[in-house]
């Protein structure tokens, strides 16, 4: 059955991959909901049961008086265009093609047909489960330690999870290709493979040549999902976005939450060949991305916004380097694990015997949060991360305060 609405086919390599057999039959047959803005978006709009009077917001002239009462709302309004504010009573674009084109240009895919927008990467991940996996039947592969939402979303969608752990010896955190091949042979019907790169909580890139080998492996006929939430903190030219133009069986999820510092607007996106994008578009809610979110995202993806992001990332990466150097000077801090390609650092807390100690790590974590005013994350229950705390890279002052508290508790 053909994919409804598909305009361009995208890449056809590798030859062992075909998307249509992976998509749930009811999704392929789905007639997408046609919303009012699919047909017309200008003129006297009396078609979508909107409030024609306009949004219930203070006038432009009164905004300054709102700052003291509600500074966050006022600042958000100041970042929206006059046109956007005046039209908040109207439903947003169901496609946001201009924003998609900005993302496509920034990440190096041909056009908006290769971009899908979601309410954060979490909605994108959920949508992939919903269109590809039959509840109670299908399974996906994950490689722990990894982002926990892959498994949570699988559970929500009643999809099985086959775990093939990363190689964790010496903090390598790399794919175990031999074990994956054995799993592919034993489970030929796997629908997706999730690869987090840089990993969370590992902070380690998976090399592109390794991902290529998986994509070209005829034993795996599913979709490879590369989660690149932290890719801008890694060395350049390591994004799997470059593979999307070449391979039919890969997609890359990214977000504006991390490097762009826009976690509150909840904007994630998927880069993928047009067939998969079209299937997702046919299935999504009609107006999943709001006008304020799209407007702020477009501003972030302007020339000025991207330049600001790059400067901020450079600052955070320098802070990361300084934080690692400071941690290494603390006696009871063990190894700094992973390759530190993200905006956090994973490090071991050592016990009296000089080995990673979960109990001591939990004590440090709780004491810092409850009485020292510094909140980090305990990750010692993750595979290969015994005794580990994960600390996000903050400002120079925040990092210094964290080091001060960690040092005082451990020494």
C-alpha positions as CSV (number, residue, x, y, z in Angstrom):
1,X,0.0,0.0,0.0
2,X,1.5,3.4,-0.9
3,X,2.0,6.2,1.6
4,X,-0.7,8.7,1.3
5,X,0.4,12.2,0.4
6,X,4.0,11.3,-0.3
7,X,5.6,13.6,-2.9
8,X,9.3,12.5,-3.1
9,X,10.6,9.0,-2.3
10,X,14.0,9.9,-0.7
11,X,16.9,7.5,-0.7
12,X,16.5,3.8,-1.7
13,X,19.7,2.5,0.0
14,X,20.3,0.0,1.5
15,X,18.5,-2.5,-0.7
16,X,17.4,-4.8,2.2
17,X,15.3,-2.0,3.7
18,X,11.6,-1.2,2.9
19,X,9.6,1.1,5.1
20,X,6.0,0.1,4.2
21,X,6.2,-3.4,5.7
22,X,7.3,-1.8,9.0
23,X,4.4,0.6,9.3
24,X,1.3,-0.6,11.1
25,X,-1.3,-1.5,8.4
26,X,-4.0,0.7,10.0
27,X,-1.6,3.7,9.8
28,X,-0.8,3.1,6.2
29,X,-4.6,3.0,5.5
30,X,-5.3,6.0,7.6
31,X,-7.0,9.0,6.0
32,X,-5.3,12.0,7.7
33,X,-7.5,14.4,9.5
34,X,-7.9,17.5,7.4
35,X,-8.0,20.6,9.5
36,X,-9.3,24.0,8.5
37,X,-5.8,25.4,7.9
38,X,-4.9,22.7,5.5
39,X,-6.9,24.4,2.8
40,X,-7.0,28.2,3.5
41,X,-5.1,30.4,6.0
42,X,-5.9,33.9,4.8
43,X,-9.0,36.0,4.3
44,X,-12.2,36.2,6.4
45,X,-11.7,33.1,8.4
46,X,-15.0,31.7,9.5
47,X,-14.3,28.0,9.2
48,X,-12.6,26.8,12.4
49,X,-14.9,28.0,15.2
50,X,-12.2,30.4,16.4
51,X,-12.8,33.6,18.5
52,X,-13.0,36.3,15.8
53,X,-12.6,39.1,18.3
54,X,-9.0,38.2,19.1
55,X,-6.9,37.0,21.9
56,X,-7.7,38.0,25.5
57,X,-4.4,39.7,26.2
58,X,-3.4,43.2,27.3
59,X,-2.9,45.6,24.5
60,X,0.6,46.3,23.2
61,X,0.6,49.7,25.0
62,X,-0.2,48.0,28.3
63,X,2.5,45.3,28.2
64,X,5.1,47.3,30.1
65,X,2.8,47.5,33.1
66,X,2.5,43.7,33.1
67,X,6.2,43.2,33.5
68,X,6.2,43.5,37.3
69,X,3.1,41.4,37.7
70,X,4.1,38.6,35.4
71,X,7.6,39.1,34.0
72,X,7.8,35.7,32.3
73,X,4.6,36.2,30.3
74,X,5.5,39.7,29.4
75,X,9.0,38.7,28.2
76,X,7.4,35.9,26.1
77,X,5.0,38.4,24.5
78,X,7.9,40.8,23.7
79,X,9.6,38.1,21.7
80,X,6.6,37.4,19.5
81,X,5.9,39.5,16.5
82,X,2.9,41.8,16.4
83,X,1.3,39.6,13.7
84,X,1.7,36.5,15.9
85,X,0.2,38.2,18.9
86,X,-2.7,39.6,16.9
87,X,-3.5,36.2,15.6
88,X,-3.3,34.1,18.7
89,X,-7.1,33.6,18.4
90,X,-6.5,31.6,15.2
91,X,-5.3,28.0,15.1
92,X,-1.6,27.7,14.1
93,X,-0.3,26.3,10.9
94,X,-0.5,22.5,10.9
95,X,2.8,22.2,9.1
96,X,5.0,25.3,10.0
97,X,6.8,24.9,6.7
98,X,9.0,28.0,7.2
99,X,10.3,26.7,10.5
100,X,10.9,23.3,8.9
101,X,12.9,24.9,6.1
102,X,15.0,26.7,8.6
103,X,15.8,23.4,10.4
104,X,16.5,21.7,7.1
105,X,18.9,24.4,6.0
106,X,20.6,24.4,9.4
107,X,21.0,20.6,9.6
108,X,21.7,19.9,5.9
109,X,18.7,18.0,4.6
110,X,17.1,19.0,1.3
111,X,13.8,20.7,2.4
112,X,10.8,20.7,4.7
113,X,9.7,17.3,3.5
114,X,12.6,15.8,5.5
115,X,11.6,17.4,8.8
116,X,8.9,16.5,11.4
117,X,8.1,18.7,14.4
118,X,7.1,17.4,17.8
119,X,6.3,18.7,21.3
120,X,9.9,17.9,22.4
121,X,11.8,14.9,21.3
122,X,9.6,12.8,23.5
123,X,6.6,13.3,21.3
124,X,8.7,12.4,18.3
125,X,9.8,9.2,19.9
126,X,6.2,8.3,20.9
127,X,5.0,9.0,17.4
128,X,7.6,6.6,16.0
129,X,6.3,3.9,18.3
130,X,2.7,4.6,17.3
131,X,3.2,4.4,13.6
132,X,5.7,1.5,13.4
133,X,5.0,-0.8,16.3
134,X,1.9,-3.0,16.8
135,X,1.0,-3.0,20.5
136,X,1.4,-6.4,22.2
137,X,3.3,-7.8,19.2
138,X,6.4,-5.8,18.2
139,X,9.7,-5.2,19.8
140,X,12.5,-2.6,19.6
141,X,16.2,-2.7,20.6
142,X,17.9,-0.3,23.1
143,X,21.5,-0.2,24.3
144,X,21.7,0.6,28.0
145,X,22.8,2.7,29.7
146,X,20.7,5.0,27.7
147,X,17.9,7.6,27.8
148,X,15.1,6.1,30.0
149,X,12.2,7.4,27.8
150,X,12.8,4.8,25.1
151,X,11.7,2.1,27.6
152,X,9.0,4.2,29.2
153,X,7.4,5.0,25.9
154,X,7.7,1.3,24.8
155,X,5.8,0.4,28.0
156,X,3.1,3.0,27.3
157,X,2.6,1.6,23.8
158,X,2.8,-2.0,24.9
159,X,5.9,-2.7,22.9
160,X,8.6,-5.1,23.9
161,X,12.2,-4.0,24.5
162,X,15.3,-6.1,23.8
163,X,18.3,-4.7,25.6
164,X,21.8,-5.2,24.2
165,X,24.0,-3.3,26.6
166,X,26.8,-1.0,25.5
167,X,30.4,-2.1,26.1
168,X,31.0,-0.4,29.4
169,X,34.5,-1.6,30.3
170,X,36.9,1.3,31.1
171,X,34.0,3.7,30.5
172,X,34.0,3.0,26.7
173,X,30.2,3.1,26.3
174,X,30.2,1.9,22.7
175,X,27.9,-0.4,20.8
176,X,28.5,-4.1,21.2
177,X,28.3,-5.0,17.5
178,X,28.9,-8.7,18.0
179,X,26.1,-9.0,20.5
180,X,23.8,-6.9,18.3
181,X,24.4,-9.2,15.3
182,X,23.4,-12.2,17.4
183,X,20.3,-10.4,18.6
184,X,19.4,-9.4,15.0
185,X,19.7,-13.1,13.9
186,X,17.5,-14.3,16.8
187,X,15.0,-11.4,16.4
188,X,14.5,-10.7,12.7
189,X,11.3,-8.7,13.2
190,X,12.7,-5.9,15.4
191,X,11.1,-2.6,14.3
192,X,13.5,0.0,15.7
193,X,16.9,0.4,17.2
194,X,17.6,3.4,19.4
195,X,21.1,4.8,19.5
196,X,21.7,7.8,21.8
197,X,24.7,9.8,20.5
198,X,26.1,11.5,22.5
199,X,24.7,9.1,25.1
200,X,22.7,10.0,28.2
201,X,24.1,9.4,30.9
202,X,27.3,8.4,29.1
203,X,28.1,11.7,27.2
204,X,29.8,9.6,24.5
205,X,29.5,9.8,20.7
206,X,28.8,6.7,18.7
207,X,31.1,7.0,15.6
208,X,29.4,7.4,12.3
209,X,31.2,4.5,10.7
210,X,29.7,2.2,13.4
211,X,26.2,3.6,12.7
212,X,26.8,3.0,9.0
213,X,27.7,-0.6,9.6
214,X,24.4,-1.1,11.4
215,X,22.5,0.6,8.6
216,X,24.1,-1.6,6.0
217,X,23.6,-4.8,8.1
218,X,21.1,-7.0,6.2
219,X,20.3,-8.8,9.4
220,X,18.4,-5.7,10.7
221,X,15.5,-4.5,8.6
222,X,14.1,-2.0,11.0
223,X,14.6,1.8,11.4
224,X,17.7,3.1,13.2
225,X,16.7,6.1,15.4
226,X,19.7,8.2,16.4
227,X,19.0,10.5,19.3
228,X,21.2,13.6,19.1
229,X,19.8,15.9,21.8
230,X,23.4,16.8,22.8
231,X,25.1,16.8,19.4
232,X,26.0,20.6,19.4
233,X,28.3,20.0,22.4
234,X,30.3,17.4,20.5
235,X,33.1,18.0,18.0
236,X,31.9,19.0,14.6
237,X,31.1,16.7,11.7
238,X,29.8,13.9,14.0
239,X,26.1,14.2,13.4
240,X,24.1,11.4,11.8
241,X,22.0,14.0,10.1
242,X,24.5,13.6,7.2
243,X,23.4,10.0,6.8
244,X,19.7,10.9,6.4
245,X,20.4,12.0,2.8
246,X,22.0,8.7,1.9
247,X,20.1,6.0,3.9
248,X,16.4,5.1,3.8
249,X,16.5,3.3,7.2
250,X,17.8,6.1,9.5
251,X,16.2,9.0,11.2
252,X,17.7,11.5,13.6
253,X,15.9,13.2,16.5
254,X,17.1,16.5,17.8
255,X,15.8,19.3,20.1
256,X,16.0,23.0,20.9
257,X,16.1,22.2,24.6
258,X,19.8,21.8,25.1
259,X,22.2,23.8,23.0
260,X,19.6,26.4,22.1
261,X,18.5,26.7,25.8
262,X,14.8,26.5,24.9
263,X,13.6,23.6,27.0
264,X,10.5,25.5,28.1
265,X,9.1,25.8,24.6
266,X,9.1,22.0,24.0
267,X,10.2,21.9,20.4
268,X,11.8,18.7,19.1
269,X,12.1,17.4,15.5
270,X,13.0,14.4,13.4
271,X,15.2,14.4,10.3
272,X,14.2,11.5,8.1
273,X,13.6,10.6,4.4
274,X,10.2,11.9,3.2
275,X,8.3,8.5,3.3
276,X,8.7,8.3,7.1
277,X,8.0,12.0,7.6
278,X,4.8,11.7,5.6
279,X,3.6,8.7,7.6
280,X,4.2,10.7,10.8
281,X,2.5,13.8,9.4
282,X,-0.5,11.7,8.4
283,X,-0.8,10.5,12.0
284,X,0.0,13.5,14.2
285,X,-2.5,15.8,15.9
286,X,-3.6,18.6,13.6
287,X,-2.1,21.5,15.5
288,X,0.6,20.0,17.7
289,X,3.0,23.0,17.6
290,X,1.8,26.3,18.9
291,X,2.4,29.7,17.4
292,X,4.5,31.0,20.4
293,X,6.6,27.8,20.2
294,X,7.1,28.1,16.4
295,X,7.8,31.8,16.6
296,X,10.5,31.5,19.3
297,X,12.0,28.5,17.5
298,X,12.2,30.5,14.3
299,X,14.0,33.3,16.1
300,X,16.5,30.8,17.6
301,X,17.2,29.4,14.1
302,X,17.9,32.8,12.6
303,X,21.5,33.7,11.7
304,X,21.7,35.7,14.9
305,X,20.1,32.9,17.0
306,X,22.5,30.3,15.7
307,X,25.5,32.6,16.3
308,X,24.3,33.1,19.9
309,X,23.9,29.3,20.4
310,X,27.4,28.7,19.1
311,X,28.9,31.2,21.5
312,X,27.0,29.8,24.4
313,X,28.0,26.2,23.5
314,X,31.7,27.3,23.3
315,X,31.4,28.8,26.8
316,X,29.7,25.7,28.2
317,X,32.4,23.5,26.6
318,X,35.1,25.5,28.3
319,X,33.3,25.3,31.6
320,X,33.1,21.6,31.1
321,X,36.8,21.4,30.6
322,X,37.4,23.4,33.7
323,X,35.0,21.4,35.7
324,X,36.7,18.1,34.7
325,X,40.1,19.5,35.7
326,X,38.7,20.6,39.1
327,X,37.0,17.2,39.7
328,X,40.3,15.4,39.1
329,X,41.9,17.3,41.9
330,X,39.4,16.0,44.5
331,X,40.8,13.0,46.3
332,X,37.7,10.8,46.5
333,X,36.6,11.4,42.9
334,X,37.4,8.5,40.7
335,X,37.3,8.3,37.0
336,X,35.6,10.8,34.7
337,X,33.6,8.3,32.6
338,X,32.7,8.6,28.9
339,X,34.2,10.9,26.4
340,X,32.4,14.1,27.6
341,X,30.7,15.1,24.3
342,X,27.6,16.5,26.0
343,X,26.7,19.3,28.4
344,X,27.3,17.2,31.5
345,X,30.0,15.1,33.2
346,X,29.7,11.6,34.7
347,X,32.1,10.9,37.5
348,X,32.7,8.2,40.2
349,X,32.5,8.8,43.9
350,X,34.9,6.5,45.7
351,X,34.4,4.8,49.0
352,X,36.9,4.1,51.8
353,X,38.2,1.1,49.8
354,X,39.0,3.3,46.8
355,X,36.3,1.7,44.7
356,X,33.1,3.3,43.3
357,X,30.5,3.5,46.1
358,X,26.8,3.9,45.4
359,X,26.0,4.5,49.1
360,X,28.5,7.3,49.3
361,X,27.4,8.8,46.0
362,X,23.7,8.9,47.2
363,X,24.8,10.6,50.4
364,X,26.7,13.3,48.5
365,X,23.7,13.7,46.1
366,X,21.1,14.0,48.9
367,X,23.2,16.2,51.1
368,X,24.1,18.6,48.3
369,X,20.4,18.9,47.3
370,X,18.9,19.1,50.7
371,X,21.3,21.3,52.6
372,X,23.9,22.7,50.2
373,X,21.7,24.2,47.5
374,X,23.3,22.3,44.6
375,X,21.3,19.6,42.7
376,X,23.1,17.0,40.7
377,X,21.9,13.5,39.5
378,X,22.6,10.1,41.0
379,X,23.3,7.6,38.1
380,X,24.8,4.7,40.1
381,X,21.9,2.4,39.3
382,X,22.7,2.5,35.5
383,X,24.8,-0.3,33.9
384,X,28.5,0.5,34.1
385,X,27.9,3.6,36.2
386,X,28.4,2.3,39.8
387,X,29.0,5.1,42.3
388,X,28.4,7.8,39.6
389,X,27.0,11.3,39.8
390,X,26.1,13.3,36.7
391,X,26.6,17.0,36.9
392,X,25.2,19.4,34.2
393,X,27.6,22.1,33.0
394,X,26.4,25.4,34.4
395,X,27.9,28.9,34.4
396,X,31.4,29.3,35.7
397,X,30.0,30.4,39.1
398,X,27.6,27.5,39.3
399,X,30.4,25.0,38.5
400,X,32.7,26.6,41.1
401,X,29.9,26.3,43.7
402,X,29.3,22.6,42.8
403,X,33.1,21.9,43.1
404,X,33.2,23.6,46.4
405,X,30.4,21.5,47.8
406,X,31.6,18.2,46.4
407,X,35.1,18.9,47.7
408,X,33.9,19.8,51.2
409,X,31.7,16.6,51.4
410,X,34.4,14.2,50.0
411,X,37.5,15.6,51.6
